[in-house]
Amino acid sequence: MYQDFKYLISDGVCAIASPVSGDLFTKFCPRFIDGFVVTIELLALSSTLGFLLAVGLVLARMSGHRVLSIPANVFVYCFRGTPLLVQLWIIYFGIGSFGAEGLGPLWAFFKEPWLVGLLVLTLNTSAYVSEILRGGLVNVDKGQAEAAMAIGMSWFQSMRRILLPQAIRIAWPAYGNELVLLMKGSALISTITVLDLMGQTRTIFARNFDLTTYLYATVLYLVLAGLITLFVVAIERRFARNLR
Amino acid sequence: MEYINELLGPLAFGDTGWGDDLLRGAWITVTLALCSMALGLFFGLLLAGAKLSRIAPLRWFASVYTLFIRGVPEFLILLIVFFGSDKLINTALISLGFEGGVEVPKFGAAVAGLSAIFAAYACEIFRGAYLAVPRGQIEAAFAIGLSPVKVFRRVRFPQMWRYAIPGLGNLWMVVLKDTSLAAVIALNELLRIAKLGGETEGSQLLFFTVAGLLYLLMTFLSDRGRVWAEGRARRGVAGV
């Protein structure tokens, strides 16, 4: 069903694009669109999961309990302090090198580059997003937290109902930047053999060594960046509606 | 020394292990990042000048360039620069009547790609810093009769750094981490050495983890440096 929908989109786009684009794009159009869709799927999933994880992380970091805050801080520090490519390769090639014997039932997960890519993108973005949310929380007016406590809310209630919603609104523009960075970072999962937009582009390039391949990919990535920006601005407008 | 080497196993220094190779890789990573930053700062300043210029086409060029770099994956830019410069040089050589088949130095291609990225982000930082210098200071400088060039050199430029350093510090971390992409075009920097070592010794997790720790060490030291530089840039400013 979903697969049929993807084919439909792919056929439609290619039919529209073929008269206006070059021979190379017409020939490889289904591949480009397929990669484009894989990239979007990964982005949608990893940004959603990453955001949820980031909320958990920021709660742990701000909780004041060392048992929670120290591991969360270490996690964020490690993921922000190392390149995404290293994280990908540690988990896919590093852990994956133990194979079926070493990993047992986990092997079903680690042999799938798509799943590993999703995991690493999620973990990576959650570290950055938790830092952004923390910045937002710090900038929420102190009186808000005091008022929430004064009417008898627990720490968790005040976070969930008062502080985090406002922190998200404050942090939203920075979060938009992070979404674009995540999109750009997602190109790296092509190095662990996922056929996302970048992966498809590299396969096509390997076949014909035609540099225009990269130019088409560039255009598609710019389209994606534009779509993300539109989405971010639309949400920002929604947030601003209540403030007028 | 012998004893330590035995303890390190595949990570030993010297002929038996990869310890010295990894450190050499880390050194290439650092020089790659430093070269990219130096070039990127230079072109970033030029781009910021273009963006603030009164000549519209220059402004348009700078805007389109930054939009392009910010929307396209670093990995793709690096590959375009790597394969593009290769093609460009060889076509030029052949059309001039020389033989083709020249290989572009990978280090040069990586520096070109990374500094192109650095410049786009640095441009935004410099532009912000330029505008952040208080208007009154510029007016005062003109009022005491300094020429526009002197106003820039003595008043605006020295103060710009104060506003630019936090952003540039972040950008340095970004470029330091982005150098790892050069492993994909087979430049022998830290990550690529770790990959080679891991594959040869059959212990990829160990080698990639060591590489990760070395990156963590580099970003940790950079962060210290950034804090120091920020403090130094703020010296003499009434404290907030």
Interface residues (C-beta under 8 A of the other chain):
Chain A: Y77 C78 R80 G81 T82 P83 L84 L85 V86 Q87 W89 I90 F93 G94 I95 S97 F98 V180 M183 K184 G185 S186 A187 L188 S190 T191 M198 T201 R202 F205 L211 Y214 A217 T218 Y221 L222 L224 A225 G226
Chain B: F68 R70 G71 V72 P73 E74 F75 L76 L79 I80 F83 G84 K87 K177 D178 T179 S180 L181 A183 V184 L191 K195 G198 G202 S203 Q204 L205 L206 F207 F208 T209 A211 G212 Y215 L216 T219 F220
